[in-house]
Each structure stands twice: as C-alpha cells, then as structure tokens.
Amino acid sequence: MKIAHVTATFPPHFTGTANVCYQNALGLAQRGHQVTVFTADDGVIQSGYADPAALTVKRLQPLVRLGNAPLLPGLLGVTGFDLVHLHYPFYFGGELIWLNALRRRQPYVVTYHQDVLFDSWLRGPAQWHHRLVGKRILGRARKVLVTSLDYAQASRVAPLLAAHPERVAELHNGVDATRFHPGIEGAGCRARYALAPNDRVVLFVGGLDTAHYFKGLGPLLEALSRLDAPRPHLLIVGEGNLRAKYEAQAQTLGLAERVRFCGRVSDALLPEYYAASDLLVLPSLTMGEAFGMVLLEAMACERPVIASNLPGVRSVIADGVDGMLVKPGDVSDLARAMATLLANPQRAAMGAHGRRKVINRYAWPILIPQLERIYAEVVGATEAIS
C-alpha cells in the first residue's frame, strides 16, 4: 500500500504523538509498504538524529504556528495515496485532510490520541472547535483508532462510538521492548546525580510546560515531602516554561537535596533513567492524559509504576500486580502508594509482571500487524465503494 502519515510533531521531537507516528510509519515501511510522513519543518536540527532510510519524510513550511498547531498549506497536496493516516488532534492539519477528503475523495483514518483540555481561556474555544469542526473530521474518517476503548467511552469520541461502533477500533500505543529492557545499567545515571546504590529513586518523565500542566508534578512534589523513611529521591526528566515554578515549590517544601531536575534527556539516554529508578510515577490530573507511554517504557524495564486512576491510563495497569492506581490529585493517596511500593519486597516481581504484559500486548511487533489489518479492511471497503 501507498500510505501517508500526517502529524503535527515528529522526531527528533519524541513527544508521545510523534513517537507513535514514527513507530507506526517505520513498522509499516519495514513490512514492505511505501510510507511518506508529512509534518512541520520547525527549523530545528538535532545532532545525531537522521530520518530512517525506509521512510520518506516531508517537512512542510508552516504559514503560521500556534504552539504545536502549525498551519501547513502543503497538506492540500497530500493526495494519490491508498490511505492517509491522520494523527489527531492536529489543529489546522485535521481540517486540511478533511477538506482533501471532501474535494478529492482521499480516504483517511484517524488515530485519536487524546482530548485537548486547556487550563485557560482556550478551554471554551477548544470545545467549540470540536463541536463545529472536530466532529466532522472524525465523522468523515473511514476508521477512528483509539488507544483504549476505556478512554474512548469517556472522551469526545464517545458519541461516534455509541452511534457507529463499527467505525471505531482499539489500537494501543506501544513501546520498543528491545530498547527499553531490564538489562540496562543504571549505575552511571545514579552517579551523575550523586545517588548512592541503596538510595530509593522515584522517576517522573513529562513535559514541564503549560501545555502539560495536567501531568501532576506539583502534587507529586507535595506527596514526596510527606514521606519519611525511606526518604526517596526524585529524578524529573523534562523541560518547559513551568520548570522554575516547580523548582521553587521543591525549595519551599524542603526538597532541594532530594529532587534533581534533569532537563531534557536524549532519546538514547532515556532508558538509563528507568534503569536508575525504583519506580515511575505518572500522577496526571485530567483526561488530557489518555494512555501514558512512559508507563510502558518503565514496565518494559521491569519497573513498577504508579499512575492516576483515569480513563485510558488505568487500562495499562493491573492494580496491585504490576503497579498501583491512585486518585487523581489526591496527595495523600499518592504519598501512601509511593510509601507502600517502595517498602514492598515484591517490587521486583511486580516489575517482571509488567515486562511480560508489555511483550504480550504492547510491543510494536504485536501492534503493527494489527494496524496493517485495519488498513487492509479500510482500503478494501474503499475500493468496493469506488
């Protein structure tokens, strides 16, 4: 098949959506399909990164850009493919792919990554955008892929799922279980931050910018300050305009000696941080978090996880088996879970459970053939219509 992937972000920026698009596109190309990725050219070149030779990556010049929403007029030229795969939400991009479908009958599928829930005056406009435009973008898609039916049933996809369940398919996000694995050495990472071999280490991986306000780092710092023996250290991997605010909070809570702000970590070095930790925490506050790929990365490294009991996120974790679920925003519950897990002698066994789950359900070699079958179904139906 001749396939186009359309995404607002793409490596070398390894955001969640960018990583899913990258793995989908690369996996399909490796199975013999002709794959072209259309994304924005932001002018940033990262040393050591090169697009895979198996892919054609076209970086289009944005006319304007609002955060991670570039207006790419070049998307109007995305035609002549058996199928276009839109990674959505993609403000401006989704509208152009929808317009192509109306004008040129170019079929497309959508991966619906998450609801966009702004914590500002933009919340209202985002809701109106979905009512006026987003519903039409989803409604025109030949298939809408959701990372979990649990999330879909609680999200903006719910009306489509209820009215036309045959047009919605579950396709999980995945992880590279050959890159994230339990054999990675974490001693070097610990030494980098002056952590002793017997120190307990909690890991947080997420954006520290306004767009990722929902990641819950503030409550995590508060919960950490309530823990006595063992008093764990916290490694914070991520960067953004809210970092200074979180650093000030850590100082105020008396955590300056126990919290390391690691900044942006390269994709190559990231597995070492999981290896250096005892557990990962994803304390998200809202349904802006739909899945939590960092959970899979930690579990692939045989690290137990703690995450908020949110739609989608909770589908990844078996509570008490490979991790723990906590009430979103509940500092006491989060502190209790961290204390319980850090003191649990079965922590290693929980990590092993997580690794097995990843291999059986979330490894990319399991997921790419599922995506291929969905494509074949859609293309076959399209040819029948034609």
LINKA-V733762 format. One record per residue. N is the residue number from 1. PHI is phi in degrees with one decimal (NA if undefined). Layout:
BEGIN
((N,PHI) (N,PHI))
END
This chain:
BEGIN
((1,NA) (2,-102.4) (3,-123.9) (4,-114.6) (5,-108.4) (6,-121.7) (7,-147.3) (8,-71.6) (9,-129.3) (10,-155.5) (11,-52.3) (12,-80.0) (13,-91.6) (14,-89.1) (15,-72.6) (16,-59.6) (17,-63.7) (18,-60.9) (19,-67.5) (20,-63.3) (21,-59.4) (22,-57.6) (23,-69.4) (24,-60.2) (25,-64.8) (26,-65.7) (27,-61.0) (28,-68.9) (29,-62.6) (30,-68.5) (31,-95.8) (32,99.6) (33,-86.5) (34,-92.4) (35,-120.0) (36,-121.7) (37,-105.5) (38,-110.3) (39,-149.1) (40,-88.1) (41,-93.1) (42,-98.9) (43,76.8) (44,-96.3) (45,-115.4) (46,-104.1) (47,-59.5) (48,90.9) (49,-100.0) (50,-141.4) (51,-63.1) (52,-57.9) (53,-62.5) (54,-73.1) (55,-110.0) (56,-101.6) (57,-113.3) (58,-108.4) (59,-98.6) (60,-91.5) (61,-77.2) (62,-76.5) (63,-73.6) (64,-144.3) (65,-142.5) (66,-118.6) (67,62.6) (68,-93.7) (69,-121.0) (70,-87.4) (71,-89.3) (72,-115.5) (73,-56.0) (74,-61.2) (75,-66.5) (76,-66.1) (77,-93.6) (78,-81.6) (79,-139.9) (80,83.7) (81,-101.2) (82,-62.7) (83,-160.4) (84,-109.2) (85,-111.7) (86,-96.4) (87,-94.3) (88,-132.5) (89,-68.6) (90,-145.5) (91,-60.3) (92,80.1) (93,-65.9) (94,-60.3) (95,-63.8) (96,-70.6) (97,-66.3) (98,-61.1) (99,-63.9) (100,-59.4) (101,-65.4) (102,-71.1) (103,-81.4) (104,-123.4) (105,57.2) (106,-77.4) (107,-70.0) (108,-145.0) (109,-117.5) (110,-125.5) (111,-94.7) (112,-91.2) (113,-80.0) (114,-174.2) (115,-69.8) (116,-93.5) (117,-124.0) (118,-73.7) (119,-103.7) (120,-165.5) (121,-62.0) (122,-74.3) (123,-58.9) (124,-62.7) (125,-57.6) (126,-65.1) (127,-66.5) (128,-67.6) (129,-59.1) (130,-65.0) (131,-63.8) (132,-90.6) (133,-125.2) (134,-56.7) (135,-62.0) (136,-72.9) (137,-62.2) (138,-68.0) (139,-67.4) (140,-83.1) (141,-64.4) (142,-70.4) (143,-155.0) (144,-109.4) (145,-96.7) (146,-119.7) (147,-71.6) (148,-160.5) (149,-66.5) (150,-58.4) (151,-69.6) (152,-57.4) (153,-66.8) (154,-109.4) (155,-104.6) (156,-71.5) (157,-82.3) (158,-53.1) (159,-62.0) (160,-65.7) (161,-61.8) (162,-70.2) (163,-82.2) (164,-139.0) (165,-60.2) (166,-70.0) (167,-97.0) (168,-118.8) (169,-131.2) (170,-87.1) (171,-140.2) (172,-66.8) (173,-70.0) (174,-131.9) (175,-147.3) (176,-84.4) (177,-75.0) (178,-88.7) (179,-93.0) (180,-103.6) (181,-153.1) (182,-75.5) (183,-88.5) (184,-75.1) (185,-87.1) (186,-107.5) (187,-62.9) (188,-64.1) (189,-66.4) (190,-61.3) (191,-62.9) (192,-59.5) (193,-112.2) (194,56.6) (195,-103.0) (196,-77.5) (197,-57.2) (198,-95.6) (199,-68.5) (200,-83.0) (201,-129.7) (202,-102.8) (203,-116.9) (204,-126.5) (205,-128.2) (206,176.6) (207,-68.3) (208,-109.4) (209,-107.8) (210,-59.4) (211,-62.8) (212,-112.0) (213,-55.8) (214,-77.4) (215,-68.5) (216,81.8) (217,-65.5) (218,-58.2) (219,-59.8) (220,-64.3) (221,-63.0) (222,-62.3) (223,-65.0) (224,-60.7) (225,-67.4) (226,-89.7) (227,-85.2) (228,-97.6) (229,-71.6) (230,-75.3) (231,-90.2) (232,-76.2) (233,-96.6) (234,-125.5) (235,-99.4) (236,-112.4) (237,-100.7) (238,151.5) (239,-143.4) (240,159.5) (241,-72.6) (242,-94.7) (243,-58.4) (244,-60.8) (245,-63.1) (246,-68.7) (247,-63.0) (248,-64.9) (249,-62.7) (250,-61.4) (251,-63.0) (252,-60.6) (253,-82.8) (254,74.7) (255,-105.9) (256,-56.7) (257,-84.5) (258,-111.9) (259,-118.5) (260,-115.2) (261,-89.0) (262,-88.7) (263,71.4) (264,-75.4) (265,-110.7) (266,-63.2) (267,-59.2) (268,-69.6) (269,-88.8) (270,-53.4) (271,-57.0) (272,-64.5) (273,-70.9) (274,-64.9) (275,-64.5) (276,-80.9) (277,-101.7) (278,-96.4) (279,-163.5) (280,-111.5) (281,-122.4) (282,-122.8) (283,-93.0) (284,-61.3) (285,-105.4) (286,-136.3) (287,-76.2) (288,-61.4) (289,-94.7) (290,-106.2) (291,-149.5) (292,93.3) (293,-64.5) (294,-63.6) (295,-62.4) (296,-64.3) (297,-63.0) (298,-65.6) (299,-63.6) (300,-63.2) (301,-90.9) (302,62.6) (303,-110.6) (304,-67.4) (305,-133.4) (306,-124.4) (307,-147.0) (308,-71.6) (309,-79.3) (310,-115.6) (311,-52.6) (312,86.8) (313,-60.7) (314,-68.1) (315,-72.3) (316,-81.9) (317,-108.4) (318,-95.1) (319,-58.3) (320,86.1) (321,-107.4) (322,-121.6) (323,178.0) (324,-137.5) (325,-106.2) (326,-130.5) (327,-69.7) (328,-58.1) (329,78.1) (330,-89.7) (331,-62.8) (332,-63.5) (333,-65.1) (334,-67.3) (335,-62.5) (336,-61.6) (337,-64.3) (338,-63.7) (339,-61.8) (340,-63.2) (341,-71.4) (342,-65.9) (343,-93.0) (344,-79.6) (345,-67.7) (346,-92.8) (347,-59.0) (348,-64.3) (349,-66.1) (350,-62.8) (351,-61.6) (352,-65.6) (353,-59.6) (354,-62.6) (355,-61.0) (356,-62.7) (357,-61.8) (358,-58.9) (359,-61.9) (360,-84.6) (361,-126.9) (362,-119.2) (363,-73.4) (364,-57.0) (365,-62.0) (366,-80.6) (367,-85.2) (368,-62.6) (369,-61.0) (370,-63.9) (371,-63.7) (372,-60.4) (373,-66.3) (374,-63.1) (375,-56.6) (376,-59.6) (377,-63.2) (378,-67.4) (379,-63.4) (380,-62.3) (381,-66.9) (382,-63.7) (383,-64.7) (384,-65.7) (385,-66.4) (386,-63.7))
END
